[in-house]
Amino acid sequence: KRRHEPGNGYDSEASDREEDPAIEEQFILRMPPGADCEYVREAIERKELSPKSDIWFKFKDARRAVVCVRGNLYAGVLVDLPNIIESNKTLDKKAIFKTADICQMLLVGERIRSEEEVFSLPARPQDVTYPHGLTPPMQWVRKRRFRKRISNRTIEAVEAEVDRLLRDDERAEASSFTLVDAAELAREEEEAEEGYDLLGGQGEYDDEQDAEGEMEYDFAPGEEMDGDTLANDLETALMDEMEDEAAAPEESEDEEDDEEEEPELDEEAAQAAQEQRKLNEEIQDLQEAIKAKAKEYDSISNVMLKARIRGVIASFQAELELKVAQLE
């Protein structure tokens, strides 16, 4: 039970004051493998944990704890998990009830000689922030799934830069803006870096880039590339492509003729048969589910659970009637 200062919480001077409610808090205990770990696991399975047993733990502060198993002392740190785990319990091994949300784990480390050695463990905020989850897929989940937090210094620097730009804009005599497409800008930069035009040749000749005369020419010195030569080259390339495309349809037409000779199946009849087969499977599944729920209903004595199962059976029966009507 939680302790309160006089006058706070459930403390009262009345003779019929209420008892302070018991608060249940849960965390995960993780120990290194060994004989003591197996002893703790067996004691939990046999339900032999009690204040008089030889297993106990004591918190020295908000984060550091001492765990004792059969007289062996271990140092532990309470770390914050990156995710929240729901704990459940069952009374009849069938129905499960949620008991708590767990977000911390007592991580037990090496053995120590005295309880005072536990204060040598680091307990800074970055040390008690656990990077992993409980299962193997949750390894380094804090780095893989969570966005890195931005420091206040970075936010203040950005805000100061925005304020400076706004002040400069107010002092300006005239201002203008241009809307730029990011995709178009990136495409132009890529083309400029490649240095090639659409015809596959090099770009325009630049005197500054070829200051030492080392650039190779695709044409003889003194010969100029006029418009007629460029048009003839384009026409020749287009004619070659058209001849290749004209030869390809002839081959595809022959293949289509062969395929048309094969007998065609009645698509509507095949689709109807498939739907009927699917309905029969769904009806069989619903019948098996109703039988299973009926057996569960007979084996349970809890009135609330029986009412819930009765509603599930009614919904299954309504769905079964609908499926049978569709089949007819």
VEXDREN-961878 format. One record per residue (C-alpha): residue number from 1; residue in three letters; chain; x, y, z. Coordinates in pm, whole numbers. Layout:
% VEXDREN-961878
(atom NUM, "ala", "A", (X, Y, Z))
...
END
This chain:
% VEXDREN-961878
(atom 1, "lys", "A", (0, 0, 0))
(atom 2, "arg", "A", (117, 349, -80))
(atom 3, "arg", "A", (212, 578, 208))
(atom 4, "his", "A", (74, 931, 217))
(atom 5, "glu", "A", (151, 1236, 422))
(atom 6, "pro", "A", (-113, 1327, 682))
(atom 7, "gly", "A", (-400, 1506, 511))
(atom 8, "asn", "A", (-330, 1366, 164))
(atom 9, "gly", "A", (-476, 1070, -23))
(atom 10, "tyr", "A", (-702, 844, 178))
(atom 11, "asp", "A", (-583, 972, 515))
(atom 12, "ser", "A", (-875, 1099, 723))
(atom 13, "glu", "A", (-955, 1177, 1084))
(atom 14, "ala", "A", (-1295, 1009, 1056))
(atom 15, "ser", "A", (-1341, 685, 1246))
(atom 16, "asp", "A", (-1489, 511, 938))
(atom 17, "arg", "A", (-1219, 623, 695))
(atom 18, "glu", "A", (-1147, 406, 393))
(atom 19, "glu", "A", (-848, 179, 368))
(atom 20, "asp", "A", (-576, 286, 132))
(atom 21, "pro", "A", (-618, 80, -190))
(atom 22, "ala", "A", (-346, -164, -289))
(atom 23, "ile", "A", (-166, -67, -609))
(atom 24, "glu", "A", (-12, -338, -823))
(atom 25, "glu", "A", (300, -247, -1022))
(atom 26, "gln", "A", (478, -493, -1249))
(atom 27, "phe", "A", (816, -508, -1420))
(atom 28, "ile", "A", (1020, -773, -1597))
(atom 29, "leu", "A", (1309, -949, -1422))
(atom 30, "arg", "A", (1593, -1056, -1652))
(atom 31, "met", "A", (1887, -1248, -1504))
(atom 32, "pro", "A", (2200, -1391, -1664))
(atom 33, "pro", "A", (2174, -1768, -1729))
(atom 34, "gly", "A", (2305, -1993, -1458))
(atom 35, "ala", "A", (2211, -2200, -1154))
(atom 36, "asp", "A", (2052, -1908, -966))
(atom 37, "cys", "A", (1843, -1816, -1270))
(atom 38, "glu", "A", (1707, -2171, -1294))
(atom 39, "tyr", "A", (1639, -2170, -920))
(atom 40, "val", "A", (1430, -1852, -951))
(atom 41, "arg", "A", (1239, -1994, -1248))
(atom 42, "glu", "A", (1157, -2316, -1063))
(atom 43, "ala", "A", (1048, -2126, -752))
(atom 44, "ile", "A", (810, -1915, -960))
(atom 45, "glu", "A", (664, -2221, -1131))
(atom 46, "arg", "A", (610, -2393, -794))
(atom 47, "lys", "A", (466, -2069, -649))
(atom 48, "glu", "A", (706, -2079, -354))
(atom 49, "leu", "A", (801, -1712, -352))
(atom 50, "ser", "A", (730, -1548, -18))
(atom 51, "pro", "A", (890, -1295, 219))
(atom 52, "lys", "A", (1049, -1589, 405))
(atom 53, "ser", "A", (1209, -1744, 95))
(atom 54, "asp", "A", (1576, -1707, 4))
(atom 55, "ile", "A", (1494, -1485, -296))
(atom 56, "trp", "A", (1454, -1113, -238))
(atom 57, "phe", "A", (1545, -779, -395))
(atom 58, "lys", "A", (1593, -434, -248))
(atom 59, "phe", "A", (1596, -97, -429))
(atom 60, "lys", "A", (1874, 135, -316))
(atom 61, "asp", "A", (1738, 427, -517))
(atom 62, "ala", "A", (1496, 483, -804))
(atom 63, "arg", "A", (1712, 289, -1051))
(atom 64, "arg", "A", (1961, 65, -867))
(atom 65, "ala", "A", (1860, -255, -689))
(atom 66, "val", "A", (2020, -553, -513))
(atom 67, "val", "A", (1890, -902, -597))
(atom 68, "cys", "A", (1970, -1189, -359))
(atom 69, "val", "A", (1930, -1554, -459))
(atom 70, "arg", "A", (2035, -1821, -206))
(atom 71, "gly", "A", (2272, -1571, -41))
(atom 72, "asn", "A", (2434, -1459, -370))
(atom 73, "leu", "A", (2408, -1084, -429))
(atom 74, "tyr", "A", (2355, -941, -777))
(atom 75, "ala", "A", (2351, -580, -897))
(atom 76, "gly", "A", (2050, -470, -1100))
(atom 77, "val", "A", (1940, -159, -1288))
(atom 78, "leu", "A", (1578, -66, -1368))
(atom 79, "val", "A", (1579, 29, -1738))
(atom 80, "asp", "A", (1307, 179, -1958))
(atom 81, "leu", "A", (1191, -44, -2243))
(atom 82, "pro", "A", (1125, 103, -2589))
(atom 83, "asn", "A", (781, -58, -2608))
(atom 84, "ile", "A", (491, -144, -2380))
(atom 85, "ile", "A", (411, -507, -2293))
(atom 86, "glu", "A", (71, -623, -2171))
(atom 87, "ser", "A", (71, -881, -1892))
(atom 88, "asn", "A", (-218, -1127, -1870))
(atom 89, "lys", "A", (-333, -1397, -1632))
(atom 90, "thr", "A", (-575, -1687, -1653))
(atom 91, "leu", "A", (-778, -1875, -1397))
(atom 92, "asp", "A", (-901, -2170, -1604))
(atom 93, "lys", "A", (-629, -2176, -1874))
(atom 94, "lys", "A", (-890, -2069, -2128))
(atom 95, "ala", "A", (-994, -1712, -2060))
(atom 96, "ile", "A", (-719, -1448, -2040))
(atom 97, "phe", "A", (-748, -1125, -1843))
(atom 98, "lys", "A", (-519, -825, -1875))
(atom 99, "thr", "A", (-351, -719, -1550))
(atom 100, "ala", "A", (-103, -440, -1628))
(atom 101, "asp", "A", (104, -249, -1885))
(atom 102, "ile", "A", (477, -307, -1838))
(atom 103, "cys", "A", (734, -56, -1961))
(atom 104, "gln", "A", (1035, -126, -1735))
(atom 105, "met", "A", (1274, -416, -1678))
(atom 106, "leu", "A", (1505, -495, -1388))
(atom 107, "leu", "A", (1824, -594, -1569))
(atom 108, "val", "A", (2037, -807, -1335))
(atom 109, "gly", "A", (2412, -804, -1396))
(atom 110, "glu", "A", (2716, -960, -1235))
(atom 111, "arg", "A", (2755, -1076, -877))
(atom 112, "ile", "A", (2872, -831, -612))
(atom 113, "arg", "A", (3024, -878, -269))
(atom 114, "ser", "A", (2832, -611, -78))
(atom 115, "glu", "A", (2520, -405, -131))
(atom 116, "glu", "A", (2719, -81, -152))
(atom 117, "glu", "A", (2885, -190, -477))
(atom 118, "val", "A", (2555, -140, -659))
(atom 119, "phe", "A", (2614, 238, -655))
(atom 120, "ser", "A", (2903, 193, -900))
(atom 121, "leu", "A", (2654, 111, -1177))
(atom 122, "pro", "A", (2575, 404, -1412))
(atom 123, "ala", "A", (2223, 540, -1379))
(atom 124, "arg", "A", (2222, 839, -1614))
(atom 125, "pro", "A", (1917, 889, -1842))
(atom 126, "gln", "A", (2107, 760, -2146))
(atom 127, "asp", "A", (2222, 454, -1949))
(atom 128, "val", "A", (1877, 347, -1833))
(atom 129, "thr", "A", (1720, 385, -2180))
(atom 130, "tyr", "A", (1724, 27, -2309))
(atom 131, "pro", "A", (1775, 6, -2690))
(atom 132, "his", "A", (1626, -343, -2741))
(atom 133, "gly", "A", (1288, -507, -2695))
(atom 134, "leu", "A", (1224, -846, -2540))
(atom 135, "thr", "A", (1213, -1060, -2856))
(atom 136, "pro", "A", (1483, -1104, -3126))
(atom 137, "pro", "A", (1291, -900, -3390))
(atom 138, "met", "A", (1302, -605, -3148))
(atom 139, "gln", "A", (1682, -582, -3145))
(atom 140, "trp", "A", (1790, -214, -3174))
(atom 141, "val", "A", (1425, -120, -3217))
(atom 142, "arg", "A", (1481, 221, -3061))
(atom 143, "lys", "A", (1725, 315, -3340))
(atom 144, "arg", "A", (1536, 144, -3622))
(atom 145, "arg", "A", (1178, 249, -3549))
(atom 146, "phe", "A", (1190, 576, -3355))
(atom 147, "arg", "A", (1279, 909, -3508))
(atom 148, "lys", "A", (1583, 1077, -3360))
(atom 149, "arg", "A", (1492, 1368, -3136))
(atom 150, "ile", "A", (1600, 1716, -3241))
(atom 151, "ser", "A", (1786, 1915, -2979))
(atom 152, "asn", "A", (1655, 2249, -2859))
(atom 153, "arg", "A", (1970, 2419, -2985))
(atom 154, "thr", "A", (1896, 2310, -3343))
(atom 155, "ile", "A", (1536, 2430, -3320))
(atom 156, "glu", "A", (1646, 2768, -3184))
(atom 157, "ala", "A", (1904, 2806, -3464))
(atom 158, "val", "A", (1641, 2739, -3731))
(atom 159, "glu", "A", (1397, 2984, -3572))
(atom 160, "ala", "A", (1665, 3253, -3553))
(atom 161, "glu", "A", (1750, 3204, -3923))
(atom 162, "val", "A", (1382, 3232, -4020))
(atom 163, "asp", "A", (1347, 3553, -3816))
(atom 164, "arg", "A", (1655, 3698, -3987))
(atom 165, "leu", "A", (1515, 3620, -4334))
(atom 166, "leu", "A", (1181, 3780, -4244))
(atom 167, "arg", "A", (1354, 4095, -4118))
(atom 168, "asp", "A", (1562, 4120, -4436))
(atom 169, "asp", "A", (1248, 4077, -4645))
(atom 170, "glu", "A", (1073, 4362, -4458))
(atom 171, "arg", "A", (1370, 4597, -4513))
(atom 172, "ala", "A", (1391, 4518, -4886))
(atom 173, "glu", "A", (1258, 4774, -5135))
(atom 174, "ala", "A", (1127, 4504, -5371))
(atom 175, "ser", "A", (1107, 4129, -5354))
(atom 176, "ser", "A", (1020, 3848, -5595))
(atom 177, "phe", "A", (990, 3471, -5577))
(atom 178, "thr", "A", (1012, 3178, -5818))
(atom 179, "leu", "A", (843, 2840, -5779))
(atom 180, "val", "A", (1088, 2558, -5853))
(atom 181, "asp", "A", (992, 2196, -5917))
(atom 182, "ala", "A", (1229, 1978, -5715))
(atom 183, "ala", "A", (1197, 1682, -5954))
(atom 184, "glu", "A", (1269, 1897, -6259))
(atom 185, "leu", "A", (1565, 2060, -6086))
(atom 186, "ala", "A", (1713, 1721, -5992))
(atom 187, "arg", "A", (1668, 1595, -6351))
(atom 188, "glu", "A", (1847, 1898, -6494))
(atom 189, "glu", "A", (2135, 1852, -6250))
(atom 190, "glu", "A", (2173, 1486, -6351))
(atom 191, "glu", "A", (2180, 1578, -6721))
(atom 192, "ala", "A", (2436, 1850, -6656))
(atom 193, "glu", "A", (2659, 1606, -6463))
(atom 194, "glu", "A", (2641, 1345, -6740))
(atom 195, "gly", "A", (2736, 1600, -7009))
(atom 196, "tyr", "A", (2559, 1414, -7293))
(atom 197, "asp", "A", (2275, 1517, -7519))
(atom 198, "leu", "A", (1979, 1308, -7637))
(atom 199, "leu", "A", (2167, 1186, -7950))
(atom 200, "gly", "A", (2429, 1009, -7741))
(atom 201, "gly", "A", (2710, 1250, -7830))
(atom 202, "gln", "A", (2891, 1495, -7611))
(atom 203, "gly", "A", (2746, 1832, -7523))
(atom 204, "glu", "A", (2837, 2167, -7667))
(atom 205, "tyr", "A", (3202, 2250, -7708))
(atom 206, "asp", "A", (3337, 2471, -7433))
(atom 207, "asp", "A", (3655, 2671, -7490))
(atom 208, "glu", "A", (3725, 2701, -7119))
(atom 209, "gln", "A", (3699, 2323, -7058))
(atom 210, "asp", "A", (3921, 2250, -7361))
(atom 211, "ala", "A", (4175, 2520, -7292))
(atom 212, "glu", "A", (4467, 2285, -7375))
(atom 213, "gly", "A", (4304, 2138, -7689))
(atom 214, "glu", "A", (4274, 1783, -7553))
(atom 215, "met", "A", (3907, 1718, -7641))
(atom 216, "glu", "A", (3852, 1448, -7907))
(atom 217, "tyr", "A", (3647, 1534, -8217))
(atom 218, "asp", "A", (3391, 1308, -8386))
(atom 219, "phe", "A", (3440, 1485, -8720))
(atom 220, "ala", "A", (3737, 1593, -8925))
(atom 221, "pro", "A", (3896, 1931, -8853))
(atom 222, "gly", "A", (3746, 2207, -9059))
(atom 223, "glu", "A", (3423, 2012, -9123))
(atom 224, "glu", "A", (3107, 2164, -8973))
(atom 225, "met", "A", (2800, 1971, -8860))
(atom 226, "asp", "A", (2521, 2144, -9053))
(atom 227, "gly", "A", (2145, 2096, -9018))
(atom 228, "asp", "A", (2110, 1868, -9324))
(atom 229, "thr", "A", (2364, 1618, -9192))
(atom 230, "leu", "A", (2192, 1606, -8852))
(atom 231, "ala", "A", (1849, 1553, -9017))
(atom 232, "asn", "A", (1984, 1270, -9236))
(atom 233, "asp", "A", (2130, 1092, -8932))
(atom 234, "leu", "A", (1799, 1116, -8746))
(atom 235, "glu", "A", (1601, 987, -9046))
(atom 236, "thr", "A", (1834, 687, -9085))
(atom 237, "ala", "A", (1800, 593, -8717))
(atom 238, "leu", "A", (1420, 619, -8730))
(atom 239, "met", "A", (1398, 400, -9043))
(atom 240, "asp", "A", (1603, 126, -8874))
(atom 241, "glu", "A", (1372, 126, -8573))
(atom 242, "met", "A", (1059, 108, -8791))
(atom 243, "glu", "A", (1196, -196, -8979))
(atom 244, "asp", "A", (1261, -378, -8650))
(atom 245, "glu", "A", (910, -300, -8522))
(atom 246, "ala", "A", (752, -419, -8853))
(atom 247, "ala", "A", (925, -758, -8823))
(atom 248, "ala", "A", (813, -811, -8462))
(atom 249, "pro", "A", (430, -801, -8523))
(atom 250, "glu", "A", (454, -1074, -8786))
(atom 251, "glu", "A", (601, -1316, -8532))
(atom 252, "ser", "A", (343, -1219, -8268))
(atom 253, "glu", "A", (54, -1274, -8516))
(atom 254, "asp", "A", (173, -1630, -8585))
(atom 255, "glu", "A", (183, -1703, -8211))
(atom 256, "glu", "A", (-169, -1561, -8165))
(atom 257, "asp", "A", (-305, -1786, -8444))
(atom 258, "asp", "A", (-164, -2091, -8267))
(atom 259, "glu", "A", (-321, -1986, -7940))
(atom 260, "glu", "A", (-664, -1928, -8099))
(atom 261, "glu", "A", (-673, -2288, -8216))
(atom 262, "glu", "A", (-680, -2411, -7856))
(atom 263, "pro", "A", (-1031, -2472, -7714))
(atom 264, "glu", "A", (-1162, -2194, -7494))
(atom 265, "leu", "A", (-1309, -2274, -7154))
(atom 266, "asp", "A", (-1639, -2140, -7037))
(atom 267, "glu", "A", (-1523, -1871, -6794))
(atom 268, "glu", "A", (-1865, -1811, -6642))
(atom 269, "ala", "A", (-1917, -2180, -6559))
(atom 270, "ala", "A", (-1570, -2206, -6407))
(atom 271, "gln", "A", (-1627, -1894, -6195))
(atom 272, "ala", "A", (-1966, -2023, -6074))
(atom 273, "ala", "A", (-1815, -2358, -5976))
(atom 274, "gln", "A", (-1535, -2184, -5788))
(atom 275, "glu", "A", (-1782, -1964, -5595))
(atom 276, "gln", "A", (-1994, -2268, -5505))
(atom 277, "arg", "A", (-1689, -2457, -5381))
(atom 278, "lys", "A", (-1587, -2157, -5171))
(atom 279, "leu", "A", (-1935, -2133, -5017))
(atom 280, "asn", "A", (-1928, -2502, -4926))
(atom 281, "glu", "A", (-1595, -2459, -4750))
(atom 282, "glu", "A", (-1720, -2155, -4556))
(atom 283, "ile", "A", (-2035, -2342, -4450))
(atom 284, "gln", "A", (-1828, -2634, -4324))
(atom 285, "asp", "A", (-1599, -2402, -4127))
(atom 286, "leu", "A", (-1896, -2227, -3967))
(atom 287, "gln", "A", (-2051, -2560, -3865))
(atom 288, "glu", "A", (-1727, -2672, -3702))
(atom 289, "ala", "A", (-1694, -2338, -3521))
(atom 290, "ile", "A", (-2050, -2367, -3386))
(atom 291, "lys", "A", (-1978, -2718, -3255))
(atom 292, "ala", "A", (-1657, -2603, -3085))
(atom 293, "lys", "A", (-1831, -2308, -2920))
(atom 294, "ala", "A", (-2115, -2532, -2803))
(atom 295, "lys", "A", (-1868, -2764, -2631))
(atom 296, "glu", "A", (-1696, -2464, -2470))
(atom 297, "tyr", "A", (-2036, -2334, -2354))
(atom 298, "asp", "A", (-2115, -2663, -2179))
(atom 299, "ser", "A", (-1776, -2677, -2002))
(atom 300, "ile", "A", (-1788, -2322, -1854))
(atom 301, "ser", "A", (-1973, -2231, -1536))
(atom 302, "asn", "A", (-1916, -1854, -1544))
(atom 303, "val", "A", (-2242, -1675, -1629))
(atom 304, "met", "A", (-2079, -1379, -1804))
(atom 305, "leu", "A", (-1860, -1599, -2022))
(atom 306, "lys", "A", (-2161, -1815, -2110))
(atom 307, "ala", "A", (-2355, -1508, -2223))
(atom 308, "arg", "A", (-2063, -1396, -2439))
(atom 309, "ile", "A", (-2027, -1740, -2601))
(atom 310, "arg", "A", (-2404, -1754, -2658))
(atom 311, "gly", "A", (-2382, -1430, -2856))
(atom 312, "val", "A", (-2094, -1564, -3063))
(atom 313, "ile", "A", (-2290, -1880, -3145))
(atom 314, "ala", "A", (-2592, -1672, -3249))
(atom 315, "ser", "A", (-2379, -1463, -3486))
(atom 316, "phe", "A", (-2226, -1779, -3636))
(atom 317, "gln", "A", (-2571, -1931, -3691))
(atom 318, "ala", "A", (-2699, -1613, -3863))
(atom 319, "glu", "A", (-2397, -1612, -4092))
(atom 320, "leu", "A", (-2448, -1984, -4164))
(atom 321, "glu", "A", (-2810, -1926, -4266))
(atom 322, "leu", "A", (-2700, -1647, -4500))
(atom 323, "lys", "A", (-2437, -1870, -4664))
(atom 324, "val", "A", (-2689, -2154, -4711))
(atom 325, "ala", "A", (-2935, -1912, -4874))
(atom 326, "gln", "A", (-2664, -1793, -5115))
(atom 327, "leu", "A", (-2580, -2154, -5202))
(atom 328, "glu", "A", (-2942, -2234, -5290))
END
